[in-house]
């Protein structure tokens, strides 16, 4: 599994499952590092951010 925040590969004992309840009723479980981790730097340009 991969941390949804920092994209790091996690072992079972490193991952914190987070249940994302969806409006459709089909919940999605994502995994994050236990404790704090930084977001992975994304290769997106500022131009892709629209307001
Ligand atoms: Zn992480």
PDB file of the backbone (N, CA, C, O) and the ligand in Angstrom, with CONECT records:
HET     ZN  A 101       1
ATOM      1  N   UNK A   1       0.852  -1.200   0.000  1.00  0.00           N
ATOM      2  CA  UNK A   1       0.000   0.000   0.000  1.00  0.00           C
ATOM      3  C   UNK A   1       0.878   1.237   0.000  1.00  0.00           C
ATOM      4  O   UNK A   1       2.059   1.184   0.345  1.00  0.00           O
ATOM      5  N   UNK A   2       0.294   2.320  -0.383  1.00  0.00           N
ATOM      6  CA  UNK A   2       1.054   3.555  -0.545  1.00  0.00           C
ATOM      7  C   UNK A   2       0.374   4.666   0.248  1.00  0.00           C
ATOM      8  O   UNK A   2      -0.851   4.786   0.243  1.00  0.00           O
ATOM      9  N   UNK A   3       1.162   5.458   0.914  1.00  0.00           N
ATOM     10  CA  UNK A   3       0.631   6.599   1.650  1.00  0.00           C
ATOM     11  C   UNK A   3      -0.012   7.579   0.675  1.00  0.00           C
ATOM     12  O   UNK A   3       0.589   7.974  -0.324  1.00  0.00           O
ATOM     13  N   UNK A   4      -1.250   7.962   0.989  1.00  0.00           N
ATOM     14  CA  UNK A   4      -1.969   8.864   0.087  1.00  0.00           C
ATOM     15  C   UNK A   4      -1.408  10.276   0.152  1.00  0.00           C
ATOM     16  O   UNK A   4      -1.698  11.105  -0.710  1.00  0.00           O
ATOM     17  N   UNK A   5      -0.610  10.546   1.168  1.00  0.00           N
ATOM     18  CA  UNK A   5      -0.112  11.912   1.325  1.00  0.00           C
ATOM     19  C   UNK A   5       1.275  12.072   0.709  1.00  0.00           C
ATOM     20  O   UNK A   5       1.528  13.006  -0.053  1.00  0.00           O
ATOM     21  N   UNK A   6       2.168  11.145   1.052  1.00  0.00           N
ATOM     22  CA  UNK A   6       3.549  11.327   0.604  1.00  0.00           C
ATOM     23  C   UNK A   6       3.967  10.305  -0.445  1.00  0.00           C
ATOM     24  O   UNK A   6       5.105  10.329  -0.913  1.00  0.00           O
ATOM     25  N   UNK A   7       3.063   9.412  -0.817  1.00  0.00           N
ATOM     26  CA  UNK A   7       3.326   8.429  -1.867  1.00  0.00           C
ATOM     27  C   UNK A   7       4.412   7.426  -1.501  1.00  0.00           C
ATOM     28  O   UNK A   7       4.959   6.757  -2.377  1.00  0.00           O
ATOM     29  N   UNK A   8       4.724   7.319  -0.224  1.00  0.00           N
ATOM     30  CA  UNK A   8       5.740   6.370   0.192  1.00  0.00           C
ATOM     31  C   UNK A   8       5.101   4.994   0.324  1.00  0.00           C
ATOM     32  O   UNK A   8       3.942   4.867   0.720  1.00  0.00           O
ATOM     33  N   UNK A   9       5.869   3.976  -0.011  1.00  0.00           N
ATOM     34  CA  UNK A   9       5.382   2.624   0.175  1.00  0.00           C
ATOM     35  C   UNK A   9       5.414   2.277   1.656  1.00  0.00           C
ATOM     36  O   UNK A   9       6.394   2.537   2.354  1.00  0.00           O
ATOM     37  N   UNK A  10       4.321   1.685   2.118  1.00  0.00           N
ATOM     38  CA  UNK A  10       4.178   1.410   3.535  1.00  0.00           C
ATOM     39  C   UNK A  10       4.036  -0.078   3.782  1.00  0.00           C
ATOM     40  O   UNK A  10       3.429  -0.807   2.996  1.00  0.00           O
ATOM     41  N   UNK A  11       4.607  -0.508   4.888  1.00  0.00           N
ATOM     42  CA  UNK A  11       4.347  -1.859   5.355  1.00  0.00           C
ATOM     43  C   UNK A  11       3.098  -1.827   6.237  1.00  0.00           C
ATOM     44  O   UNK A  11       2.620  -0.762   6.629  1.00  0.00           O
ATOM     45  N   UNK A  12       2.586  -3.014   6.536  1.00  0.00           N
ATOM     46  CA  UNK A  12       1.343  -3.088   7.313  1.00  0.00           C
ATOM     47  C   UNK A  12       1.441  -2.321   8.629  1.00  0.00           C
ATOM     48  O   UNK A  12       0.498  -1.638   9.030  1.00  0.00           O
ATOM     49  N   UNK A  13       2.577  -2.437   9.292  1.00  0.00           N
ATOM     50  CA  UNK A  13       2.691  -1.804  10.607  1.00  0.00           C
ATOM     51  C   UNK A  13       3.062  -0.335  10.516  1.00  0.00           C
ATOM     52  O   UNK A  13       3.213   0.332  11.539  1.00  0.00           O
ATOM     53  N   UNK A  14       3.209   0.173   9.304  1.00  0.00           N
ATOM     54  CA  UNK A  14       3.527   1.588   9.138  1.00  0.00           C
ATOM     55  C   UNK A  14       2.320   2.382   8.658  1.00  0.00           C
ATOM     56  O   UNK A  14       2.326   3.613   8.670  1.00  0.00           O
ATOM     57  N   UNK A  15       1.296   1.669   8.240  1.00  0.00           N
ATOM     58  CA  UNK A  15       0.183   2.341   7.592  1.00  0.00           C
ATOM     59  C   UNK A  15      -0.961   2.584   8.565  1.00  0.00           C
ATOM     60  O   UNK A  15      -1.246   1.764   9.438  1.00  0.00           O
ATOM     61  N   UNK A  16      -1.597   3.709   8.395  1.00  0.00           N
ATOM     62  CA  UNK A  16      -2.764   4.054   9.175  1.00  0.00           C
ATOM     63  C   UNK A  16      -3.943   4.104   8.219  1.00  0.00           C
ATOM     64  O   UNK A  16      -4.026   5.027   7.409  1.00  0.00           O
ATOM     65  N   UNK A  17      -4.861   3.140   8.283  1.00  0.00           N
ATOM     66  CA  UNK A  17      -6.000   3.153   7.363  1.00  0.00           C
ATOM     67  C   UNK A  17      -6.974   4.262   7.724  1.00  0.00           C
ATOM     68  O   UNK A  17      -7.340   4.431   8.887  1.00  0.00           O
ATOM     69  N   UNK A  18      -7.379   5.001   6.735  1.00  0.00           N
ATOM     70  CA  UNK A  18      -8.340   6.088   6.907  1.00  0.00           C
ATOM     71  C   UNK A  18      -9.547   5.777   6.034  1.00  0.00           C
ATOM     72  O   UNK A  18      -9.425   5.624   4.819  1.00  0.00           O
ATOM     73  N   UNK A  19     -10.700   5.688   6.660  1.00  0.00           N
ATOM     74  CA  UNK A  19     -11.905   5.378   5.893  1.00  0.00           C
ATOM     75  C   UNK A  19     -12.539   6.672   5.417  1.00  0.00           C
ATOM     76  O   UNK A  19     -13.024   7.476   6.213  1.00  0.00           O
ATOM     77  N   UNK A  20     -12.524   6.855   4.115  1.00  0.00           N
ATOM     78  CA  UNK A  20     -13.118   8.046   3.536  1.00  0.00           C
ATOM     79  C   UNK A  20     -14.555   7.722   3.161  1.00  0.00           C
ATOM     80  O   UNK A  20     -14.808   7.044   2.165  1.00  0.00           O
ATOM     81  N   UNK A  21     -15.482   8.203   3.951  1.00  0.00           N
ATOM     82  CA  UNK A  21     -16.891   7.942   3.657  1.00  0.00           C
ATOM     83  C   UNK A  21     -17.308   8.760   2.447  1.00  0.00           C
ATOM     84  O   UNK A  21     -17.129   9.977   2.412  1.00  0.00           O
ATOM     85  N   UNK A  22     -17.854   8.094   1.481  1.00  0.00           N
ATOM     86  CA  UNK A  22     -18.299   8.777   0.271  1.00  0.00           C
ATOM     87  C   UNK A  22     -19.799   8.956   0.305  1.00  0.00           C
ATOM     88  O   UNK A  22     -20.512   8.190   0.953  1.00  0.00           O
ATOM     89  N   UNK A  23     -20.274   9.964  -0.390  1.00  0.00           N
ATOM     90  CA  UNK A  23     -21.700  10.263  -0.410  1.00  0.00           C
ATOM     91  C   UNK A  23     -22.486   9.143  -1.070  1.00  0.00           C
ATOM     92  O   UNK A  23     -23.671   8.961  -0.793  1.00  0.00           O
ATOM     93  N   UNK A  24     -21.833   8.403  -1.930  1.00  0.00           N
ATOM     94  CA  UNK A  24     -22.507   7.323  -2.631  1.00  0.00           C
ATOM     95  C   UNK A  24     -22.719   6.117  -1.737  1.00  0.00           C
ATOM     96  O   UNK A  24     -23.460   5.197  -2.083  1.00  0.00           O
ATOM     97  N   UNK A  25     -22.068   6.127  -0.591  1.00  0.00           N
ATOM     98  CA  UNK A  25     -22.174   4.986   0.303  1.00  0.00           C
ATOM     99  C   UNK A  25     -21.023   4.020   0.144  1.00  0.00           C
ATOM    100  O   UNK A  25     -20.771   3.201   1.027  1.00  0.00           O
ATOM    101  N   UNK A  26     -20.333   4.103  -0.955  1.00  0.00           N
ATOM    102  CA  UNK A  26     -19.175   3.246  -1.169  1.00  0.00           C
ATOM    103  C   UNK A  26     -17.943   3.937  -0.610  1.00  0.00           C
ATOM    104  O   UNK A  26     -17.328   4.782  -1.260  1.00  0.00           O
ATOM    105  N   UNK A  27     -17.607   3.559   0.597  1.00  0.00           N
ATOM    106  CA  UNK A  27     -16.466   4.189   1.249  1.00  0.00           C
ATOM    107  C   UNK A  27     -15.160   3.733   0.629  1.00  0.00           C
ATOM    108  O   UNK A  27     -15.057   2.643   0.066  1.00  0.00           O
ATOM    109  N   UNK A  28     -14.183   4.585   0.747  1.00  0.00           N
ATOM    110  CA  UNK A  28     -12.870   4.253   0.216  1.00  0.00           C
ATOM    111  C   UNK A  28     -11.864   4.321   1.361  1.00  0.00           C
ATOM    112  O   UNK A  28     -11.844   5.282   2.131  1.00  0.00           O
ATOM    113  N   UNK A  29     -11.053   3.316   1.458  1.00  0.00           N
ATOM    114  CA  UNK A  29     -10.022   3.326   2.484  1.00  0.00           C
ATOM    115  C   UNK A  29      -8.700   3.746   1.868  1.00  0.00           C
ATOM    116  O   UNK A  29      -8.217   3.151   0.905  1.00  0.00           O
ATOM    117  N   UNK A  30      -8.136   4.781   2.449  1.00  0.00           N
ATOM    118  CA  UNK A  30      -6.809   5.197   2.024  1.00  0.00           C
ATOM    119  C   UNK A  30      -5.847   4.936   3.166  1.00  0.00           C
ATOM    120  O   UNK A  30      -6.270   4.657   4.288  1.00  0.00           O
ATOM    121  N   UNK A  31      -4.594   5.024   2.895  1.00  0.00           N
ATOM    122  CA  UNK A  31      -3.583   4.772   3.918  1.00  0.00           C
ATOM    123  C   UNK A  31      -2.639   5.952   4.023  1.00  0.00           C
ATOM    124  O   UNK A  31      -2.218   6.547   3.030  1.00  0.00           O
ATOM    125  N   UNK A  32      -2.328   6.263   5.271  1.00  0.00           N
ATOM    126  CA  UNK A  32      -1.358   7.312   5.525  1.00  0.00           C
ATOM    127  C   UNK A  32      -0.282   6.765   6.450  1.00  0.00           C
ATOM    128  O   UNK A  32      -0.502   5.776   7.150  1.00  0.00           O
ATOM    129  N   UNK A  33       0.855   7.393   6.452  1.00  0.00           N
ATOM    130  CA  UNK A  33       1.899   7.045   7.403  1.00  0.00           C
ATOM    131  C   UNK A  33       1.365   7.280   8.808  1.00  0.00           C
ATOM    132  O   UNK A  33       0.606   8.219   9.046  1.00  0.00           O
ATOM    133  N   UNK A  34       1.766   6.425   9.728  1.00  0.00           N
ATOM    134  CA  UNK A  34       1.455   6.719  11.124  1.00  0.00           C
ATOM    135  C   UNK A  34       2.286   7.920  11.532  1.00  0.00           C
ATOM    136  O   UNK A  34       3.494   7.973  11.298  1.00  0.00           O
ATOM    137  N   UNK A  35       1.615   8.883  12.146  1.00  0.00           N
ATOM    138  CA  UNK A  35       2.326  10.087  12.497  1.00  0.00           C
ATOM    139  C   UNK A  35       2.410  11.034  11.318  1.00  0.00           C
ATOM    140  O   UNK A  35       1.694  10.895  10.326  1.00  0.00           O
ATOM    141  N   UNK A  36       3.283  11.979  11.448  1.00  0.00           N
ATOM    142  CA  UNK A  36       3.333  13.054  10.464  1.00  0.00           C
ATOM    143  C   UNK A  36       4.188  12.669   9.273  1.00  0.00           C
ATOM    144  O   UNK A  36       5.222  12.016   9.417  1.00  0.00           O
ATOM    145  N   UNK A  37       3.751  13.073   8.117  1.00  0.00           N
ATOM    146  CA  UNK A  37       4.592  12.976   6.925  1.00  0.00           C
ATOM    147  C   UNK A  37       4.246  14.136   6.019  1.00  0.00           C
ATOM    148  O   UNK A  37       3.153  14.699   6.082  1.00  0.00           O
ATOM    149  N   UNK A  38       5.178  14.470   5.196  1.00  0.00           N
ATOM    150  CA  UNK A  38       4.964  15.599   4.295  1.00  0.00           C
ATOM    151  C   UNK A  38       4.309  15.137   3.014  1.00  0.00           C
ATOM    152  O   UNK A  38       4.458  13.985   2.606  1.00  0.00           O
ATOM    153  N   UNK A  39       3.601  16.017   2.396  1.00  0.00           N
ATOM    154  CA  UNK A  39       3.045  15.729   1.091  1.00  0.00           C
ATOM    155  C   UNK A  39       4.176  15.589   0.088  1.00  0.00           C
ATOM    156  O   UNK A  39       5.177  16.304   0.143  1.00  0.00           O
ATOM    157  N   UNK A  40       3.994  14.663  -0.820  1.00  0.00           N
ATOM    158  CA  UNK A  40       4.987  14.501  -1.860  1.00  0.00           C
ATOM    159  C   UNK A  40       4.952  15.701  -2.776  1.00  0.00           C
ATOM    160  O   UNK A  40       3.876  16.194  -3.113  1.00  0.00           O
ATOM    161  N   UNK A  41       6.101  16.173  -3.181  1.00  0.00           N
ATOM    162  CA  UNK A  41       6.119  17.275  -4.152  1.00  0.00           C
ATOM    163  C   UNK A  41       5.543  16.814  -5.466  1.00  0.00           C
ATOM    164  O   UNK A  41       5.951  15.793  -6.020  1.00  0.00           O
ATOM    165  N   UNK A  42       4.615  17.559  -5.946  1.00  0.00           N
ATOM    166  CA  UNK A  42       3.957  17.200  -7.195  1.00  0.00           C
ATOM    167  C   UNK A  42       4.581  17.972  -8.336  1.00  0.00           C
ATOM    168  O   UNK A  42       4.962  19.133  -8.193  1.00  0.00           O
ATOM    169  N   UNK A  43       4.676  17.306  -9.468  1.00  0.00           N
ATOM    170  CA  UNK A  43       5.218  17.980 -10.632  1.00  0.00           C
ATOM    171  C   UNK A  43       4.096  18.674 -11.382  1.00  0.00           C
ATOM    172  O   UNK A  43       3.808  18.374 -12.540  1.00  0.00           O
ATOM    173  N   UNK A  44       3.483  19.597 -10.693  1.00  0.00           N
ATOM    174  CA  UNK A  44       2.437  20.368 -11.342  1.00  0.00           C
ATOM    175  C   UNK A  44       2.879  21.810 -11.392  1.00  0.00           C
ATOM    176  O   UNK A  44       3.561  22.292 -10.487  1.00  0.00           O
ATOM    177  N   UNK A  45       2.506  22.473 -12.407  1.00  0.00           N
ATOM    178  CA  UNK A  45       2.867  23.865 -12.548  1.00  0.00           C
ATOM    179  C   UNK A  45       1.818  24.725 -11.854  1.00  0.00           C
ATOM    180  O   UNK A  45       0.666  24.308 -11.735  1.00  0.00           O
ATOM    181  N   UNK A  46       2.184  25.886 -11.405  1.00  0.00           N
ATOM    182  CA  UNK A  46       1.186  26.793 -10.800  1.00  0.00           C
ATOM    183  C   UNK A  46       0.064  27.125 -11.757  1.00  0.00           C
ATOM    184  O   UNK A  46      -1.023  27.515 -11.331  1.00  0.00           O
ATOM    185  N   UNK A  47       0.312  26.977 -13.041  1.00  0.00           N
ATOM    186  CA  UNK A  47      -0.697  27.308 -14.022  1.00  0.00           C
ATOM    187  C   UNK A  47      -1.886  26.337 -13.961  1.00  0.00           C
ATOM    188  O   UNK A  47      -2.984  26.644 -14.425  1.00  0.00           O
ATOM    189  N   UNK A  48      -1.636  25.160 -13.375  1.00  0.00           N
ATOM    190  CA  UNK A  48      -2.708  24.173 -13.329  1.00  0.00           C
ATOM    191  C   UNK A  48      -3.697  24.474 -12.210  1.00  0.00           C
ATOM    192  O   UNK A  48      -4.779  23.890 -12.156  1.00  0.00           O
ATOM    193  N   UNK A  49      -3.329  25.373 -11.332  1.00  0.00           N
ATOM    194  CA  UNK A  49      -4.223  25.724 -10.227  1.00  0.00           C
ATOM    195  C   UNK A  49      -5.137  26.859 -10.669  1.00  0.00           C
ATOM    196  O   UNK A  49      -4.679  27.948 -11.014  1.00  0.00           O
ATOM    197  N   UNK A  50      -6.404  26.590 -10.653  1.00  0.00           N
ATOM    198  CA  UNK A  50      -7.356  27.574 -11.142  1.00  0.00           C
ATOM    199  C   UNK A  50      -8.221  28.069  -9.987  1.00  0.00           C
ATOM    200  O   UNK A  50      -8.604  27.316  -9.091  1.00  0.00           O
ATOM    201  N   UNK A  51      -8.507  29.344 -10.047  1.00  0.00           N
ATOM    202  CA  UNK A  51      -9.364  29.918  -9.030  1.00  0.00           C
ATOM    203  C   UNK A  51     -10.635  30.463  -9.667  1.00  0.00           C
ATOM    204  O   UNK A  51     -11.497  30.994  -8.967  1.00  0.00           O
TER     205      UNK A  51
HETATM  206 ZN    ZN A 101       3.138   9.441   4.295  1.00  0.00          ZN
END
